[in-house]
Amino acid sequence: MNFIKAGQDGQGKPVELHYCDYGQGDPIVLIHGWPLSAASWEYQLAELPLHGKRVIAYDRRGFGHSSKPWEGYTYDTLADDLKAVLDELNLQNVTLVGFSMGGGEVARYMSRHHGARVKNVIFVSAVTPYLLKTEDNPEGVDKSVFDGMMEGLGKDRPDFLNTFGKKFYGVGLVSRPVSQATLDWSQSLALPASPRATTACVKAWSETDFRKDLATIKVPALFIHGSADETVPRR
């Protein structure tokens, strides 16, 4: 497996990010959503290289095969991890694709690191611009929703993730848009994450305000968001 060192944890040990790197051509970097891993980009990792693209996907710290430190789950640190990937692989003219939580990394990287090496950005069902309901963001989601998620994760993480997976795919009593095998596969990607990373990232993506970050983006940007998205409501 391939790893990139991205700074140190609170105990002076290196944080290693696992990544996949396929194909040749202009690079596309895929940043996965919560609570999965880079393996959730299975289709894109197999398809994009067939169309003259180099595609890279990495496991966020705390998830997949990457290091699982206790600290470092703020978007400043996560954006620095993304920078480590781009720098270590010496990528240029990059298209950054952030799904759900990963959209936050894209936005924070563009402001914190001035969009270095990036040609385009794509936000897919992203947590940007700001999820939390506040006085100046009245259409946001009430904090009690996220508190309930934290409580559920603390009480029974596997059961919570199993229920969340069904909601994620829109599975209901009469709606079965994906197979049970796909649900099981997604659960298998979520469970290897550390409990600490899983809960700390809920706080990060639910409470971080990206409105100023988005204002710094000076490259072409594509936003893709479903009108019926219940996991990350469109705002």
C-alpha positions in Angstrom: 0.0 0.0 0.0 1.1 3.6 -0.7 1.4 6.1 2.1 2.2 9.8 2.4 3.6 11.4 5.6 1.5 14.4 6.7 3.1 16.0 9.7 3.1 14.5 13.2 0.4 13.6 15.7 0.4 14.9 19.3 2.9 12.3 20.4 5.5 13.2 17.7 4.7 10.2 15.6 4.3 10.7 11.8 0.7 10.7 10.4 0.6 8.5 7.3 -2.2 8.9 4.7 -3.0 5.9 2.6 -3.7 6.6 -1.1 -4.5 5.1 -4.5 -3.0 6.5 -7.7 -4.1 5.2 -11.1 -3.8 6.3 -14.7 -2.0 9.1 -16.5 -3.1 12.6 -17.6 -4.4 15.7 -15.7 -4.8 14.7 -12.1 -8.1 14.4 -10.3 -8.0 14.2 -6.5 -11.0 12.6 -4.8 -11.7 13.4 -1.2 -14.2 11.1 0.4 -17.2 11.8 2.6 -17.9 10.9 6.2 -17.8 8.2 7.6 -16.3 6.2 4.7 -12.8 5.9 3.1 -11.2 6.4 -0.3 -12.5 2.9 -1.3 -16.0 4.6 -1.6 -14.7 6.0 -4.9 -14.4 2.5 -6.4 -16.3 3.3 -9.5 -14.4 6.6 -10.2 -11.1 4.9 -9.5 -11.9 2.3 -12.1 -13.5 4.5 -14.7 -11.5 7.8 -14.9 -8.2 6.3 -15.9 -10.0 4.9 -19.0 -10.6 8.4 -20.1 -7.0 9.8 -20.0 -7.1 11.0 -16.4 -4.8 10.3 -13.5 -7.0 9.8 -10.4 -5.8 9.9 -6.8 -7.9 9.1 -3.7 -6.7 9.1 -0.2 -8.1 8.0 3.2 -8.6 11.0 5.5 -6.6 10.7 8.8 -8.6 8.5 11.2 -10.3 6.6 8.4 -9.5 3.6 6.2 -5.9 2.6 6.2 -4.5 6.0 7.3 -3.0 6.7 10.7 -5.6 7.2 13.5 -4.2 9.9 15.8 -6.3 11.3 18.7 -6.1 14.9 17.5 -6.1 16.7 14.2 -9.7 16.6 13.0 -10.1 20.3 12.4 -10.4 21.6 8.8 -7.1 23.5 9.1 -5.3 20.3 9.8 -7.3 18.3 7.2 -6.5 21.0 4.6 -2.8 20.7 5.5 -3.1 16.9 4.9 -4.5 17.6 1.4 -1.6 19.9 0.8 0.8 17.1 1.8 -0.8 14.8 -0.8 -0.5 17.4 -3.6 3.0 18.3 -2.6 4.4 14.8 -2.2 3.0 13.6 -5.5 4.0 17.0 -7.1 0.6 17.3 -8.8 -0.1 20.3 -11.1 -3.3 21.5 -12.8 -5.4 19.5 -10.3 -9.1 19.0 -10.2 -10.2 18.7 -6.6 -13.4 16.8 -6.0 -14.9 16.9 -2.5 -17.9 14.8 -1.6 -19.9 15.7 1.5 -17.4 16.3 4.3 -14.7 16.3 1.6 -16.1 19.5 0.2 -14.9 21.2 3.4 -11.3 20.2 2.7 -11.5 21.7 -0.8 -12.9 25.0 0.5 -10.4 25.3 3.3 -7.5 24.3 1.2 -8.4 26.9 -1.4 -8.3 29.7 1.2 -5.6 28.4 3.5 -3.2 27.4 0.7 -4.3 30.0 -1.9 -5.4 27.3 -4.4 -1.9 26.2 -5.1 -1.6 23.6 -7.9 -5.4 23.6 -8.5 -7.1 24.2 -11.8 -10.8 23.3 -11.0 -12.9 22.4 -8.0 -16.0 20.3 -7.7 -18.3 20.1 -4.7 -20.6 17.1 -4.6 -23.3 17.1 -2.0 -20.9 19.1 0.1 -21.2 20.4 3.6 -20.4 23.9 2.3 -21.2 26.7 2.9 -22.3 26.2 6.5 -24.5 23.5 8.0 -25.2 24.8 11.5 -28.2 26.9 12.3 -27.2 30.2 13.8 -28.6 33.7 14.0 -26.8 34.6 10.7 -27.5 31.2 9.2 -31.2 30.6 10.0 -31.7 28.0 7.2 -29.1 25.7 8.8 -29.6 22.5 10.7 -30.4 22.7 14.4 -27.5 21.7 16.7 -29.7 19.1 18.4 -29.5 17.0 15.2 -25.7 16.8 15.4 -25.8 16.3 19.2 -28.1 13.3 18.5 -25.6 11.9 16.1 -22.8 12.2 18.6 -24.9 10.5 21.2 -25.8 7.6 18.9 -22.2 7.1 17.9 -21.1 7.0 21.5 -23.9 4.6 22.5 -23.6 2.0 19.7 -21.4 3.1 16.8 -22.0 0.0 14.5 -25.7 0.3 14.9 -25.8 4.0 14.3 -23.6 3.7 11.2 -25.9 0.9 9.9 -29.0 3.1 10.3 -27.1 6.1 8.8 -26.1 4.1 5.8 -29.7 3.3 5.0 -30.6 7.0 5.2 -27.6 7.9 3.2 -28.8 5.8 0.3 -32.5 6.7 0.7 -33.6 3.2 1.8 -37.1 3.0 3.2 -40.0 0.7 3.6 -40.8 0.8 -0.1 -37.6 2.4 -1.5 -34.7 0.1 -2.1 -32.3 2.1 -4.5 -29.3 0.0 -3.6 -28.7 -3.7 -2.7 -28.2 -5.1 0.7 -24.7 -6.0 -0.5 -24.0 -2.3 -1.2 -25.2 -1.4 2.3 -23.0 -4.1 3.8 -20.0 -2.8 1.8 -20.5 0.7 2.9 -20.7 -0.5 6.5 -17.4 -2.3 6.0 -15.8 0.9 4.9 -17.1 2.9 7.9 -16.3 0.6 10.7 -12.4 0.6 10.3 -12.4 4.4 11.2 -11.4 5.2 14.7 -14.4 6.1 17.0 -12.5 9.3 17.9 -12.2 10.3 14.3 -15.8 9.4 13.5 -17.2 11.6 16.3 -14.6 14.5 16.0 -15.4 14.8 12.3 -19.1 15.2 13.0 -18.2 18.3 15.1 -15.9 19.6 12.3 -18.2 19.3 9.4 -21.3 20.4 11.3 -19.8 23.5 13.0 -17.3 24.9 10.5 -18.3 28.0 8.6 -16.9 27.9 5.0 -18.5 31.0 3.7 -15.3 33.0 3.7 -13.4 30.1 2.3 -15.7 29.8 -0.7 -15.3 33.6 -1.4 -11.5 33.0 -2.0 -12.0 30.5 -4.9 -10.8 32.0 -8.1 -10.9 28.9 -10.4 -13.8 27.3 -12.2 -16.1 25.6 -9.7 -18.9 23.1 -10.2 -21.5 22.4 -7.5 -23.6 19.2 -7.7 -26.3 18.7 -5.1 -29.5 16.8 -5.0 -32.7 18.7 -4.2 -34.0 15.9 -2.0 -30.7 15.3 -0.1 -31.6 14.6 3.5 -28.1 13.8 4.7 -26.7 17.2 3.7 -29.6 19.4 2.9 -29.1 21.8 0.0 -28.9 25.4 1.1 
